[in-house]
Amino acid sequence: MNDQKVKINGARLQRSLEAFADFGRTDRNGVTRLALSEEDKQARDYFRSCCEEIGLKVKVDDLGNMYAMLAGSSSEPPVVMGSHLDSVKKGGRFDGVLGVAAGLEVMRTLVENNVTPRVPVVVMNVTNEEGARFEPSMMASGILSGKFDKDTMTAKKDTDGLTFLEALQSIGYEGDAKNRLTEAEAFLELHIEQGPILEKEDVSIGVVECVLGMVCYEIEVSGESDHAGTTPMSMRNDALFAAMDVMTEARGKLAALDADLVYTIGRVNVWPNIHTVIPNKVVFSLEARHTSADVIAEVEKIIQDMTVSPQKAACNVSVQKLWGRDTVWFDPALCRTFEQLASSLGYSNKRMVSGAGHDAQFMASYIPSAMIFVPSVNGKSHDEDELTSWEDCEKGVNVLLDAVLTIVG
Ligand SMILES: [Zn+2]
């Protein structure tokens, strides 16, 4: 039996998601709302007005992070629901904004039911999660958690040469550093899955146990350019053919390592990239993700041991590690809470890992944090076809509401 009394308003949630999608809506019903753009400003203004309308107090920190607070009966550290309003270019209407609209809907539900929480409840819009305009992604949560240096980050430029700080100031969202989130009882993020698993398994709620650790390498294979017509095959040092052998060998070894390992060669550049010239240089990326640090270590060994085959000995391989991160585990007690609440609402749920990065993984370094996923139709995201059913959105927000009520009750 489901004895829950308070539920969110699904129709209202849908309306607010549709309203947010108006800020930067594309021809094909996606969204382009780059961080600190005019569209981002409009979405922020709308979020602020919705929050103020129901009596929440809105603060902004020096990174443009927004915090809308419902006061609690004590002023102890708050419970925070958060995600991001920015999108990639031609992204979807759910990635990030769902978590913010969810927080707003939970707030509306708390206010209309006259709930006075034990501690303050905050809904947070985290600046520049996507890193689509100013790299890297998860910039503001990275600064908040001490992973990134503020001055380095705010000097990052977009393709027009405008810095993050200039853009932040130009939309009027440079607030005060004293408003930063320094402590909280919990950080909860509802997000779309961005992958195909929940839909494929017909499960409504994913309880995210961790964000996968990963490594990213850049591999350069060098050879020699010669005329594509006059140089016999036996006398060539073709960098691309050598690179293909290196890739194939690495692929075979990685495939044999562990069934849960995911690995991608997502970028390949060839020089001089002219059809009449034998390539003299190939640079490609290779990234891999897995929960286990031991498996990642084996991946690194495979990459570092890459060599060209003896018949291509005149070609050279050099590898450079660009970056890596360890697996981030979310708070086990919060994961259990999410799981139990989803089950008691009668929603199918499963534990899973996140292959994508999220703000919650940085917040987890100083605040007990957890995430839930809702299904992505066809697993699509960062694309105008991104879709999550209204019903699944509503289920996710009901679980979030119950989690907040459980913690602050
Ligand atoms: Zn996102």
Boltz pocket constraint, residues with backbone or C-beta under 6 A from the ligand:
constraints:
  - pocket:
      binder: B
      contacts: [[A, 84], [A, 95], [A, 96], [A, 129], [A, 191], [A, 357]]
      max_distance: 6.0
